[in-house]
Amino acid sequence: MELGLNDKVVLITGGARGIGAAAVRAFLNENCNVVFVDRDAESGSELAKSSGPNGRFIEAELNTPESCRQAVEKTVSFFGGIDVLVNNAGFNDGLGLETPPEEFMNSVRTNLLHVYAMTHYSLPQLRKSQGCLVNLGSKVSETGQGNTSAYAAAKGAIQALTREWAVALAPDNIRVNCVMPAECHTDQYEQFFQARKNPEATRQAIGNLVPLSHRLTTPEEIAQTIVFLSSDCSSHTTGQHIFVDGGYTHFDRAVGHDHEKWQ
């Protein structure tokens, strides 16, 4: 299948590890020019070494509008424009309702400001290329999780902005979609497992809750959906929230139980 991504310029935030790194590799495999931004200098530099001339790494925190503007400008200086923006960066810091309001707002800012700022500063280039935007959401904003108010608020806003921007940018032929992971086996999730008394049992217990194949989603599976939504193969798809979660979010919860115990 021809995806029509050859020589496209892709800018990915949070691209050094996990879903972001998988997306970097997937776009490079489609002969794209990929710029990825991350605060993790060590992981970013390692990935850049294996990316060849079509991959560039920018070390940045993306916690201010200025840092976002600079990342966009550097991308344009590298490859001359932007065809695809992937707003992937984000972190579930587990701040619940007991968190003071000031900390809540700081957390929301950390997970949301860069999404708006990166899109804002990329917009002139996306208009020129009639490109596309892919945001990364989370099942947390659909299902709730408990004790993660700030992250849920930020991800819910990203879902809302996906629809808002899809409407606003339709006249420019810019498509905007949101990929929604659930239980994805990222580095961050693996750290959680390793902190348990029995990491493998915990991993399997969570995997058993996923209806399809009873396993966690891989970052590569998320990345392939990001690539598809950026390609000509989804040329009339916009404003969508695409769940890549093995049915975790929407299937009847009974499918995760051992039915033999009910008999």
C-alpha positions as CSV (number, residue, x, y, z in Angstrom):
1,M,0.0,0.0,0.0
2,E,1.4,3.4,-1.0
3,L,1.1,5.8,1.9
4,G,2.3,8.9,0.0
5,L,4.7,9.9,2.8
6,N,7.9,9.9,0.9
7,D,10.0,13.0,1.7
8,K,7.4,14.4,4.1
9,V,8.7,16.4,7.0
10,V,7.4,15.1,10.3
11,L,7.8,16.9,13.7
12,I,7.3,14.7,16.8
13,T,7.3,15.8,20.4
14,G,8.3,13.4,23.1
15,G,10.1,11.3,20.5
16,A,13.0,9.9,22.4
17,R,11.3,6.9,24.0
18,G,8.1,4.9,24.1
19,I,5.3,5.7,21.6
20,G,7.3,8.7,20.3
21,A,10.4,6.7,19.5
22,A,8.3,4.1,17.8
23,A,6.7,6.8,15.7
24,V,10.1,8.2,14.8
25,R,11.2,4.8,13.5
26,A,7.9,4.2,11.7
27,F,8.0,7.5,9.8
28,L,11.7,6.9,8.9
29,N,10.7,3.6,7.5
30,E,8.3,5.5,5.2
31,N,11.3,7.6,3.9
32,C,10.2,10.7,5.8
33,N,12.4,13.4,7.2
34,V,11.8,13.3,10.9
35,V,12.6,15.8,13.6
36,F,11.9,14.7,17.2
37,V,12.0,16.8,20.3
38,D,12.5,15.6,23.8
39,R,14.1,16.6,27.1
40,D,15.8,13.2,27.4
41,A,19.2,14.0,25.9
42,E,20.7,10.5,26.3
43,S,17.8,8.6,24.8
44,G,17.3,11.2,22.1
45,S,21.0,11.2,21.1
46,E,21.0,7.4,20.9
47,L,18.0,7.3,18.7
48,A,19.4,10.0,16.5
49,K,22.5,7.9,15.9
50,S,20.4,5.2,14.3
51,S,18.2,7.5,12.4
52,G,20.5,8.4,9.6
53,P,20.5,11.7,7.7
54,N,16.7,11.9,7.6
55,G,16.4,12.0,11.4
56,R,17.2,15.0,13.6
57,F,17.0,15.4,17.4
58,I,16.3,18.6,19.3
59,E,16.8,18.6,23.0
60,A,14.2,20.8,24.6
61,E,11.8,20.9,27.6
62,L,8.9,22.4,25.7
63,N,7.6,24.0,28.8
64,T,7.4,27.6,27.4
65,P,6.0,29.1,24.3
66,E,9.5,30.2,23.3
67,S,10.9,26.7,23.5
68,C,8.1,25.5,21.2
69,R,8.7,28.3,18.7
70,Q,12.4,27.5,18.6
71,A,11.7,23.8,18.0
72,V,9.4,24.6,15.0
73,E,11.9,27.1,13.6
74,K,14.7,24.6,13.9
75,T,12.6,21.9,12.1
76,V,12.0,24.3,9.2
77,S,15.7,25.2,9.1
78,F,16.5,21.5,8.8
79,F,14.1,20.4,6.1
80,G,12.3,23.5,4.8
81,G,8.8,23.0,6.2
82,I,6.4,20.8,8.1
83,D,3.9,18.3,6.7
84,V,3.0,16.4,9.8
85,L,3.0,17.5,13.5
86,V,2.6,14.7,16.1
87,N,1.8,16.1,19.6
88,N,2.9,13.1,21.6
89,A,4.7,14.5,24.6
90,G,3.0,14.0,28.0
91,F,3.4,12.4,31.4
92,N,0.9,11.0,33.9
93,D,2.1,12.5,37.2
94,G,-0.7,11.0,39.3
95,L,-1.9,14.3,40.8
96,G,-5.4,13.7,42.3
97,L,-8.1,15.9,43.9
98,E,-6.1,16.4,47.1
99,T,-3.5,18.3,45.1
100,P,-3.4,22.0,45.8
101,P,-5.0,24.0,42.9
102,E,-1.7,25.7,42.0
103,E,0.0,22.3,41.5
104,F,-3.0,21.1,39.5
105,M,-2.8,24.0,37.1
106,N,1.0,23.6,36.8
107,S,0.5,20.0,35.8
108,V,-2.2,20.8,33.3
109,R,0.1,23.5,31.8
110,T,2.9,21.0,31.6
111,N,0.8,18.5,29.6
112,L,-1.2,21.0,27.5
113,L,0.6,24.2,26.8
114,H,3.1,22.6,24.4
115,V,0.2,21.0,22.4
116,Y,-1.3,24.4,21.7
117,A,2.0,26.2,21.3
118,M,3.5,23.6,18.9
119,T,0.4,23.7,16.8
120,H,0.2,27.5,16.9
121,Y,3.8,27.9,15.6
122,S,3.5,25.1,13.1
123,L,0.3,26.4,11.6
124,P,1.8,28.6,8.8
125,Q,3.9,25.6,7.6
126,L,0.9,23.2,7.8
127,R,-1.2,25.6,5.8
128,K,1.5,25.7,3.1
129,S,1.7,21.9,2.9
130,Q,-2.0,21.3,3.6
131,G,-0.5,18.8,6.1
132,C,-2.0,17.1,9.1
133,L,-1.9,17.0,12.8
134,V,-2.0,13.9,15.1
135,N,-2.6,14.4,18.8
136,L,-2.0,11.7,21.5
137,G,-4.8,11.4,24.0
138,S,-5.5,8.8,26.6
139,K,-8.2,6.4,27.7
140,V,-8.0,8.2,31.1
141,S,-10.1,11.1,29.8
142,E,-12.8,8.6,28.7
143,T,-12.8,6.1,31.6
144,G,-11.3,8.0,34.5
145,Q,-8.6,6.4,36.5
146,G,-8.7,7.9,40.0
147,N,-6.0,10.1,41.5
148,T,-4.9,11.6,38.2
149,S,-7.1,14.8,37.9
150,A,-4.5,17.0,36.2
151,Y,-3.5,14.4,33.5
152,A,-7.2,13.6,32.8
153,A,-8.0,17.3,32.4
154,A,-5.2,17.8,30.0
155,K,-6.0,14.8,27.9
156,G,-9.7,15.7,27.9
157,A,-8.7,19.1,26.6
158,I,-6.6,17.5,23.9
159,Q,-9.6,15.5,22.7
160,A,-11.7,18.6,22.6
161,L,-9.0,20.6,20.8
162,T,-8.8,17.8,18.2
163,R,-12.4,18.4,17.2
164,E,-12.1,22.2,17.5
165,W,-9.1,22.3,15.3
166,A,-10.5,19.8,12.8
167,V,-13.4,22.2,12.2
168,A,-11.2,25.4,12.2
169,L,-8.7,24.0,9.8
170,A,-10.9,22.1,7.4
171,P,-11.0,25.1,5.0
172,D,-7.2,24.8,4.8
173,N,-7.4,21.1,4.0
174,I,-5.5,20.3,7.2
175,R,-6.7,17.1,8.9
176,V,-6.6,16.7,12.7
177,N,-7.1,13.5,14.6
178,C,-6.4,12.0,18.0
179,V,-4.9,8.6,18.8
180,M,-6.2,7.2,22.1
181,P,-4.0,4.5,23.8
182,A,-5.0,2.6,26.9
183,E,-2.7,0.0,28.4
184,C,0.5,0.5,26.2
185,H,3.8,-1.1,27.2
186,T,5.9,2.0,27.3
187,D,9.1,2.6,29.3
188,Q,7.1,4.5,31.8
189,Y,4.7,1.6,32.3
190,E,7.6,-0.8,32.7
191,Q,9.0,1.3,35.5
192,F,5.6,0.9,37.2
193,F,5.8,-2.8,36.8
194,Q,9.3,-3.0,38.1
195,A,8.2,-1.2,41.3
196,R,5.7,-3.9,42.1
197,K,6.6,-6.9,44.3
198,N,5.9,-9.3,41.3
199,P,6.4,-7.3,38.1
200,E,5.5,-10.2,35.7
201,A,2.3,-11.1,37.6
202,T,1.2,-7.4,37.6
203,R,2.0,-7.1,33.9
204,Q,-0.1,-10.2,33.1
205,A,-3.0,-9.2,35.4
206,I,-3.3,-5.9,33.5
207,G,-2.8,-7.6,30.2
208,N,-5.7,-10.0,31.0
209,L,-8.0,-7.0,31.2
210,V,-7.5,-6.2,27.5
211,P,-10.1,-8.2,25.5
212,L,-8.1,-8.6,22.3
213,S,-5.2,-11.1,22.9
214,H,-5.1,-10.3,26.6
215,R,-1.9,-8.3,26.3
216,L,-0.8,-4.7,26.4
217,T,-0.7,-2.7,23.2
218,T,2.8,-2.1,21.9
219,P,4.2,1.3,21.1
220,E,4.7,0.1,17.5
221,E,1.0,-0.6,17.1
222,I,0.2,3.0,18.2
223,A,2.9,4.3,15.9
224,Q,1.5,2.5,12.9
225,T,-1.9,4.2,13.5
226,I,-0.2,7.6,13.8
227,V,1.5,7.0,10.4
228,F,-1.7,5.8,8.8
229,L,-3.6,8.9,10.0
230,S,-0.8,11.0,8.5
231,S,-0.9,9.4,5.1
232,D,-2.9,9.6,1.9
233,C,-4.7,6.4,3.0
234,S,-6.7,8.5,5.5
235,S,-7.2,11.5,3.2
236,H,-10.8,12.1,4.2
237,T,-10.5,11.3,8.0
238,T,-10.5,14.3,10.4
239,G,-11.8,15.1,13.8
240,Q,-11.7,11.5,15.0
241,H,-10.6,9.9,18.3
242,I,-9.1,6.6,17.3
243,F,-8.7,4.1,20.1
244,V,-5.9,1.6,19.7
245,D,-6.4,-0.4,22.8
246,G,-7.4,-4.0,22.1
247,G,-11.0,-3.1,23.1
248,Y,-10.0,-2.0,26.6
249,T,-12.0,1.2,26.7
250,H,-15.3,0.3,25.2
251,F,-15.9,-3.4,25.4
252,D,-18.3,-4.8,28.0
253,R,-16.2,-5.3,31.2
254,A,-17.5,-8.9,31.4
255,V,-15.1,-9.9,28.6
256,G,-12.2,-9.4,31.1
257,H,-13.5,-12.0,33.6
258,D,-13.1,-15.7,33.9
259,H,-16.6,-16.9,32.8
260,E,-15.9,-20.4,34.1
261,K,-16.1,-19.1,37.6
262,W,-19.6,-17.9,37.0
263,Q,-20.9,-21.4,36.2
